[in-house]
Every structure is written in structure tokens, then in C-alpha cells.
Amino acid sequence: MKKTFLFSKENKKIISILNPSSQKVHTQFVGGCVRKALEGELTTDIDLATTYKPQIVKKILLKNKYKVLDLAIKYGSITALSKNYKYEITSLRKDINSDGRHTEIKLTKNWLEDSLRRDFTINAIYCDKSGKIFDPVNGLKDLKNKKINFIGNPESRIKEDYLRIIRFIRFSLVYNYNINDRNIIKIINKNIKFLKLISRERLFIELKKILENQNFFNIINNNYFKNIIHKVYKLKFFNRLNKVKVLNKKLRLNLGYIQLISILLIGKDKTISHFLREFKLSNKDKHYLNLICKEFKILKKKPYNYQIIKRQIYFYKKDLALDFLNFIFCLKKEMNINTLKKYRKFIKRFKVPRFPITGNFLMKKGFKQGLELGKKLDFLKNYWIKNNFKLNLKNI
């Protein structure tokens, strides 16, 4: 397997410097990058497994002018960055004394031992610098059959890291794999309560990966996975995904993860406040969800129309007005794709006029600078927007 992104100039360089010219294999590609290469897909996240200790890896990388991060060095992992790729280079290891959140590690030189501590067979396929595949746990067969199998005892794998429950769902959705094994379901049901022990940051990262995958929509027909996602993340309006599919098919929008969260989360209850408390979102994402929620509350009292759109464009710009239109389209069964297109065209063409009144203008009319002036400006601005951006200055 050599005619893939794995053997781009940058990737060949790093695996070569981590493999001296001797016949012995010191470092191999592993995990998601190998899986994607085998399926003809691309990724810029490259995982490498190596017999070298992390301190040696760091030394080699620095000598070759790589930008190096060693935040996970105690777990045997070093991060390196090149122009187009991010590399996670992890020393061969065994995981010991895992408690579902944290793991003690023991370095090893044994490739089989390293494979046995991984989660799923499809993530334990290795590829050396010459393109030769090493498949110690039959991951190739499961990849071909689109089957998600834990390595070894499923309950042991889950108890080592409870996040693997969510990772199991993610990979099952990617490959449209439906669980037929009642034992796996029983094990997940027994251990799902322990996800509360996992950091909110790690949980959110997995949710983001789930939502960003194009096969996420496989969840529509999988009630078991929907129930777990609801239990862990409080997302619940999965019926709206059918309208999202229409947007993707007709307009090729491919909504981002934060838009999907707004569609699956925001409704008549207060789940958004719980979600924002629980998960560590960026300020940008928090602001986005709060704005969508605020606009949704306004629409409880008013119909969605051109007047609402104009106000949104004025206060929030066109991008958010378009996002909110997508949100409303997914909520309202009565809104069809033609109506959506009509509104989209209006948003893109609408030119927002400049508010004709300033504080200085009002002060010349006798208003004093301060709270009263600010209230008057807000009142006039809202009236101006409601009046189709028209205002008779003579009447002020």
C-alpha cells in the first residue's frame, strides 16, 4: 500500500527518520490513518507507533527541526507538526491499572502487546515504511465487513476507558454497523452510567467527531444509539435530521457541528442551559447557541417573516440570518425547500441601510447624554427596523 497519502513526501520523511536504514522495524503508521488510507480517504492526523522511548523520539524530531509538543509524554506520546500534517507518535506500550478515566502505562518492545491495548480491531492495523501491513488482531477482515469489534474482552476494554462507549457509537455510525450482539448491549447498558467520570472536554470532542462525520445520519434509524446520545448529551430532536438531509442534498450545505447541535438541542425546554454548563465550548460556540436560542424564543410570539429576517441581518449579519433560516427550516414541517430558497435569496441580496440617527442628533433635540439618551436611541432603532427601515426625522 504505497499509492496513498500515507506516503506523501512529508509522511515518508518522518517515518524514515524514525526508521534507521537497518532491517528492523522501529516505527509504523497505525490506527485511523491506516484505516482511511485502505479505504481511499484522506486525513491530516497521522498516528505512529514506535519502539523508541518518547524522550528519544523527541530528541530525533527536534534534531530534524520539527515543532514538538510533549504534553502527553507521561503516556508515551509526542506530538509533531509539519506543514500539512499533525503527528502523534506513541511508544509501544501496555496499559495497566486503568480505572476508566486514567491509565498507567508500561513501555514495551512488543508490537502484539501494543495492539492488544487498543480499542477496536479496525484501529490496530499497522503499516510500515515500505507499505507492508501488520494486522495482528484481524482488523482488515472487520474493516472489509464494516464490523466494529472490541479487541479481547469488550467489558474489559470499556472499563479501561468508558469513553469507548461513545467511540463505539461513532465508529458504528461511520460504518453503518447495527449491534446484533446482546452481550455488547448489556455491557454498554451496565457501564454507561460511568461516563459521568469522563472529562466533559473528552466527551465533547467525541460528540464533535460524531457530528462532523458524513455518516452521522445513520443514527436516524438507530433508536438505541439515539437514546445513548440523548442520555449523555441531552440532544433529542433527531426527527429534524430528515430536514437537514434535505438541506445537504438540495443545497449541498453540509452543516457544521455547532449548527447541528443547535438543531438537535434547542426546543421548548431548558436543555441548552444544561448543555452549556456541562460541556466546555469555545466562547464563539457558546455565543452562537445563545443567539439561536434567543431568536427562537422571539419566534414563539412572532411569525418568521421578512421583518424578522431584516432585524437579524441588521443585528447579527447575514451569516447568522442564514443559519437561523436553516434552523427554522428544520423545525417547521410546513416550510418547504422552495420557501427556504426564496428567503435565502432575499438574505443574500438585502442591503442594510444605515441607521440615520446619532446621539449628537438627539442631544441637539434636547436629550441629555446618559441613560435616557440610550433608551431613546434603542426605541428609535427598533421602531425604524419594524417600520421597514423608515423614519420621519421631523417627528422626533
C-alpha positions as CSV (number, residue, x, y, z in Angstrom):
1,M,0.0,0.0,0.0
2,K,2.1,2.9,-1.3
3,K,0.0,5.0,-3.6
4,T,-1.9,6.8,-0.7
5,F,-1.5,10.0,1.3
6,L,0.4,7.9,3.9
7,F,3.4,8.0,1.5
8,S,3.3,11.7,0.7
9,K,6.7,13.5,0.9
10,E,6.1,14.7,4.4
11,N,5.0,11.4,5.7
12,K,7.8,9.5,4.1
13,K,10.2,11.9,5.7
14,I,9.0,11.4,9.3
15,I,8.7,7.7,9.1
16,S,12.2,7.5,7.5
17,I,13.9,9.5,10.3
18,L,12.2,7.2,12.9
19,N,13.4,4.1,11.0
20,P,17.2,3.8,10.5
21,S,18.4,2.0,7.5
22,S,18.6,-1.3,9.4
23,Q,16.2,-4.1,8.6
24,K,14.4,-3.8,12.0
25,V,11.1,-2.0,12.0
26,H,11.2,0.8,14.6
27,T,8.1,2.8,13.7
28,Q,4.9,2.2,11.8
29,F,1.7,4.0,10.8
30,V,-1.3,2.8,12.9
31,G,-4.9,3.5,13.6
32,G,-7.2,5.9,11.8
33,C,-4.7,7.0,9.1
34,V,-4.1,3.4,8.0
35,R,-7.8,2.7,8.0
36,K,-8.5,5.7,5.9
37,A,-5.7,5.0,3.5
38,L,-7.0,1.5,3.0
39,E,-10.5,2.9,2.1
40,G,-9.1,5.6,-0.2
41,E,-9.9,8.5,2.2
42,L,-7.7,11.3,3.4
43,T,-6.7,12.7,6.8
44,T,-4.1,15.1,8.1
45,D,-4.0,13.4,11.6
46,I,-1.3,10.7,11.5
47,D,-0.7,8.2,14.3
48,L,2.6,6.4,14.5
49,A,3.7,3.6,16.9
50,T,7.3,3.3,17.7
51,T,9.7,1.1,19.7
52,Y,11.6,4.2,20.7
53,K,11.1,5.7,24.1
54,P,9.3,9.1,24.0
55,Q,12.4,11.0,25.1
56,I,14.3,9.5,22.1
57,V,11.5,10.4,19.8
58,K,11.5,14.0,21.0
59,K,15.3,14.2,20.5
60,I,15.1,12.8,17.0
61,L,12.3,15.2,16.0
62,L,14.0,18.3,17.4
63,K,17.2,17.4,15.6
64,N,15.2,17.3,12.4
65,K,13.6,20.7,13.0
66,Y,10.1,19.6,13.8
67,K,7.8,21.6,16.1
68,V,7.3,19.3,19.1
69,L,4.7,19.2,21.9
70,D,5.3,16.8,24.8
71,L,2.2,17.4,26.9
72,A,1.4,13.6,26.8
73,I,4.9,12.4,27.3
74,K,4.0,10.6,30.5
75,Y,1.6,8.4,28.4
76,G,4.4,7.7,26.0
77,S,3.2,10.1,23.3
78,I,4.8,13.0,21.5
79,T,3.1,15.4,19.0
80,A,5.0,16.8,16.0
81,L,3.7,19.3,13.4
82,S,4.7,19.7,9.8
83,K,3.3,21.9,7.1
84,N,0.3,19.7,6.3
85,Y,0.1,17.1,9.0
86,K,-0.2,16.6,12.7
87,Y,1.7,13.5,14.0
88,E,1.0,11.6,17.3
89,I,4.0,9.3,17.9
90,T,3.3,6.9,20.7
91,S,5.8,4.4,22.1
92,L,4.7,0.8,22.2
93,R,3.0,0.2,25.5
94,K,0.8,-1.9,27.7
95,D,-1.9,-0.1,29.7
96,I,-2.1,-1.2,33.3
97,N,-4.2,-0.2,36.3
98,S,-6.9,1.6,34.2
99,D,-9.8,2.9,36.2
100,G,-12.0,4.1,33.3
101,R,-10.5,7.6,33.3
102,H,-6.8,7.4,33.9
103,T,-4.2,4.8,32.8
104,E,-0.8,3.8,34.0
105,I,1.4,2.6,31.2
106,K,4.4,0.3,30.8
107,L,6.6,0.7,27.7
108,T,7.2,-2.5,25.7
109,K,9.1,-3.6,22.5
110,N,6.3,-6.0,21.5
111,W,4.1,-5.0,18.7
112,L,1.4,-7.6,19.6
113,E,1.2,-6.3,23.2
114,D,0.7,-2.8,21.8
115,S,-2.1,-3.9,19.6
116,L,-3.9,-5.7,22.4
117,R,-4.3,-2.5,24.5
118,R,-6.1,-0.7,21.6
119,D,-9.9,-0.4,21.5
120,F,-11.2,-1.9,18.2
121,T,-9.7,-4.3,15.7
122,I,-10.0,-1.8,12.8
123,N,-7.8,0.6,14.8
124,A,-5.0,-1.9,15.3
125,I,-3.8,-2.2,11.7
126,Y,-0.2,-1.2,11.2
127,C,1.7,-0.2,8.1
128,D,5.5,0.1,7.8
129,K,7.6,2.5,5.7
130,S,7.6,0.1,2.8
131,G,3.8,-0.3,2.7
132,K,3.7,-3.7,4.3
133,I,0.6,-4.3,6.5
134,F,0.8,-5.9,10.0
135,D,-2.6,-7.0,11.2
136,P,-2.3,-8.9,14.5
137,V,-6.0,-8.8,15.5
138,N,-7.7,-9.4,12.1
139,G,-8.7,-5.7,11.7
140,L,-8.7,-6.0,7.9
141,K,-11.4,-8.6,7.9
142,D,-13.6,-6.5,10.2
143,L,-12.9,-3.4,8.1
144,K,-13.9,-5.2,4.9
145,N,-17.2,-6.4,6.6
146,K,-17.7,-3.0,8.3
147,K,-17.9,-4.6,11.7
148,I,-16.9,-2.9,15.0
149,N,-15.3,-5.5,17.2
150,F,-13.6,-4.8,20.5
151,I,-10.1,-6.3,21.0
152,G,-10.3,-9.0,23.5
153,N,-13.0,-8.8,26.2
154,P,-15.5,-5.9,25.5
155,E,-16.2,-5.2,29.1
156,S,-12.5,-5.1,30.0
157,R,-11.9,-2.7,27.1
158,I,-14.8,-0.4,28.2
159,K,-13.8,-0.5,31.9
160,E,-10.3,0.7,30.9
161,D,-11.8,3.8,29.3
162,Y,-15.5,4.4,29.5
163,L,-15.3,6.9,26.6
164,R,-15.0,3.8,24.4
165,I,-18.8,3.5,24.6
166,I,-19.1,6.8,22.7
167,R,-16.3,5.8,20.3
168,F,-18.1,2.5,19.7
169,I,-21.2,4.5,18.6
170,R,-19.1,6.8,16.5
171,F,-17.4,4.0,14.5
172,S,-20.7,2.1,14.3
173,L,-22.3,5.1,12.6
174,V,-19.4,5.6,10.3
175,Y,-19.7,2.0,9.0
176,N,-23.5,1.8,9.5
177,Y,-23.0,-1.1,11.8
178,N,-26.0,-2.3,13.8
179,I,-25.4,-4.2,17.1
180,N,-26.7,-7.7,16.9
181,D,-24.7,-8.9,19.9
182,R,-26.9,-8.7,23.0
183,N,-23.9,-9.1,25.2
184,I,-22.4,-5.9,23.9
185,I,-25.6,-4.1,24.5
186,K,-25.8,-5.5,28.0
187,I,-22.2,-4.4,28.8
188,I,-22.8,-0.8,27.4
189,N,-26.1,-0.5,29.4
190,K,-24.3,-1.7,32.5
191,N,-21.4,0.8,32.2
192,I,-22.9,3.9,30.6
193,K,-23.5,5.5,34.0
194,F,-19.7,5.7,34.4
195,L,-19.4,8.2,31.5
196,K,-20.0,10.8,34.2
197,L,-16.4,10.1,35.3
198,I,-15.1,11.2,31.9
199,S,-14.0,14.8,31.5
200,R,-16.5,16.9,29.7
201,E,-13.8,18.0,27.3
202,R,-13.2,14.5,26.1
203,L,-16.9,13.8,25.8
204,F,-17.4,17.0,23.7
205,I,-14.5,16.1,21.4
206,E,-16.2,12.8,20.6
207,L,-19.5,14.4,20.0
208,K,-17.9,16.8,17.6
209,K,-16.3,13.9,15.7
210,I,-19.6,12.2,15.5
211,L,-21.4,15.2,14.1
212,E,-18.7,16.1,11.7
213,N,-18.8,12.7,10.0
214,Q,-21.0,12.5,6.9
215,N,-22.4,9.1,8.0
216,F,-23.8,10.6,11.2
217,F,-27.3,10.5,9.6
218,N,-27.2,6.7,10.0
219,I,-28.4,7.5,13.6
220,I,-31.9,8.4,12.3
221,N,-32.8,4.7,12.1
222,N,-31.0,3.6,15.2
223,N,-33.1,4.2,18.3
224,Y,-30.5,2.6,20.6
225,F,-27.8,5.0,19.6
226,K,-30.2,7.9,19.8
227,N,-31.1,7.0,23.3
228,I,-27.4,6.9,24.4
229,I,-26.6,10.3,22.7
230,H,-29.7,11.8,24.4
231,K,-28.7,10.3,27.8
232,V,-25.2,11.6,27.6
233,Y,-25.6,14.9,25.7
234,K,-29.3,15.7,26.0
235,L,-29.6,16.1,22.2
236,K,-33.0,14.8,21.3
237,F,-34.7,16.3,18.2
238,F,-33.4,13.6,15.9
239,N,-36.5,13.8,13.7
240,R,-35.2,17.2,12.5
241,L,-32.3,15.4,10.8
242,N,-34.6,14.4,7.9
243,K,-34.8,18.1,7.0
244,V,-31.1,18.6,7.5
245,K,-30.6,15.8,4.9
246,V,-32.8,17.8,2.5
247,L,-30.6,20.9,3.0
248,N,-27.5,18.8,2.3
249,K,-29.0,17.2,-0.8
250,K,-30.7,20.2,-2.4
251,L,-28.3,23.0,-1.4
252,R,-25.1,21.0,-0.5
253,L,-24.8,22.9,2.7
254,N,-23.2,20.2,5.0
255,L,-24.0,22.0,8.2
256,G,-21.2,22.2,10.8
257,Y,-21.2,20.6,14.2
258,I,-22.4,23.7,16.1
259,Q,-25.3,24.2,13.7
260,L,-26.3,20.5,14.2
261,I,-26.1,20.9,17.9
262,S,-28.5,23.9,17.8
263,I,-30.9,21.9,15.7
264,L,-30.8,18.8,17.9
265,L,-30.8,20.7,21.2
266,I,-32.9,23.9,21.1
267,G,-36.6,23.4,21.7
268,K,-39.3,24.2,24.3
269,D,-37.3,23.1,27.3
270,K,-34.2,24.4,29.0
271,T,-31.7,21.8,27.8
272,I,-29.4,24.4,26.3
273,S,-28.5,25.9,29.7
274,H,-27.6,22.4,31.0
275,F,-25.6,21.7,27.8
276,L,-23.6,24.9,28.2
277,R,-22.9,24.2,31.9
278,E,-21.8,20.6,31.3
279,F,-19.5,21.0,28.2
280,K,-16.5,23.2,27.7
281,L,-17.4,25.0,24.5
282,S,-15.4,27.9,23.0
283,N,-16.8,31.4,23.6
284,K,-17.7,31.6,19.9
285,D,-19.8,28.4,20.1
286,K,-21.5,29.5,23.3
287,H,-22.3,32.8,21.8
288,Y,-23.7,31.1,18.7
289,L,-26.0,28.7,20.6
290,N,-27.2,31.6,22.8
291,L,-28.1,33.7,19.8
292,I,-30.0,30.9,18.1
293,C,-31.9,30.2,21.4
294,K,-32.7,33.9,21.9
295,E,-34.1,34.2,18.3
296,F,-36.1,31.0,18.8
297,K,-37.7,32.5,21.9
298,I,-38.7,35.6,20.0
299,L,-40.4,33.5,17.3
300,K,-42.6,31.9,20.0
301,K,-44.5,35.2,19.9
302,K,-44.0,36.3,16.3
303,P,-44.1,34.5,12.9
304,Y,-40.9,34.0,10.9
305,N,-41.1,36.6,8.1
306,Y,-39.1,39.2,6.1
307,Q,-39.3,41.6,9.1
308,I,-37.7,39.1,11.4
309,I,-35.0,38.4,8.7
310,K,-34.2,42.1,8.3
311,R,-33.8,42.6,12.0
312,Q,-31.5,39.6,12.2
313,I,-29.4,40.8,9.3
314,Y,-29.1,44.2,11.0
315,F,-28.1,43.0,14.4
316,Y,-26.2,39.7,13.6
317,K,-25.1,40.0,9.9
318,K,-26.1,37.7,7.0
319,D,-24.3,34.5,8.1
320,L,-26.3,34.1,11.3
321,A,-29.5,35.0,9.5
322,L,-28.8,32.2,7.0
323,D,-28.0,29.8,9.8
324,F,-31.2,30.7,11.7
325,L,-33.2,30.1,8.5
326,N,-31.7,26.6,8.3
327,F,-32.6,26.1,11.9
328,I,-36.3,27.2,11.3
329,F,-36.5,25.1,8.2
330,C,-35.6,22.0,10.2
331,L,-38.1,22.9,12.9
332,K,-41.1,23.8,10.8
333,K,-42.7,20.9,8.9
334,E,-44.7,23.4,6.9
335,M,-41.7,25.2,5.4
336,N,-40.7,23.6,2.1
337,I,-37.4,23.9,0.2
338,N,-38.8,26.5,-2.3
339,T,-39.8,28.8,0.6
340,L,-36.3,28.3,2.0
341,K,-34.7,29.2,-1.3
342,K,-36.8,32.3,-1.6
343,Y,-35.7,33.5,1.9
344,R,-32.1,32.7,1.2
345,K,-32.1,34.8,-2.0
346,F,-33.6,37.7,0.0
347,I,-31.0,37.5,2.7
348,K,-28.1,37.4,0.2
349,R,-29.5,40.4,-1.8
350,F,-30.7,42.6,1.1
351,K,-28.7,45.7,1.7
352,V,-28.9,47.0,5.2
353,P,-29.4,50.8,5.4
354,R,-27.5,52.9,7.8
355,F,-29.4,54.0,11.0
356,P,-30.0,57.7,10.3
357,I,-29.9,58.9,13.9
358,T,-26.9,59.6,16.2
359,G,-26.5,60.6,19.8
360,N,-25.4,64.0,18.7
361,F,-28.6,64.5,16.7
362,L,-30.8,63.6,19.7
363,M,-28.8,66.0,22.0
364,K,-29.5,68.8,19.6
365,K,-33.1,67.9,20.1
366,G,-32.8,68.4,23.8
367,F,-32.0,64.9,25.1
368,K,-29.3,64.8,27.8
369,Q,-26.3,62.4,27.5
370,G,-26.8,59.3,29.6
371,L,-29.4,56.5,30.2
372,E,-32.3,58.5,28.8
373,L,-30.4,59.1,25.5
374,G,-29.5,55.4,25.2
375,K,-33.1,54.3,25.8
376,K,-34.3,56.7,23.2
377,L,-31.8,55.5,20.6
378,D,-32.8,51.9,21.2
379,F,-36.5,52.7,20.9
380,L,-36.0,54.6,17.7
381,K,-33.8,51.9,16.2
382,N,-36.4,49.2,17.0
383,Y,-39.1,51.4,15.6
384,W,-37.0,52.0,12.5
385,I,-36.5,48.3,11.9
386,K,-40.2,47.5,12.5
387,N,-41.1,50.3,10.1
388,N,-39.1,48.7,7.3
389,F,-36.1,50.9,8.0
390,K,-38.0,54.1,7.5
391,L,-38.2,57.1,10.0
392,N,-39.5,60.6,9.7
393,L,-36.8,62.7,11.3
394,K,-39.2,65.7,11.5
395,N,-41.4,63.9,14.0
396,I,-38.5,63.3,16.5
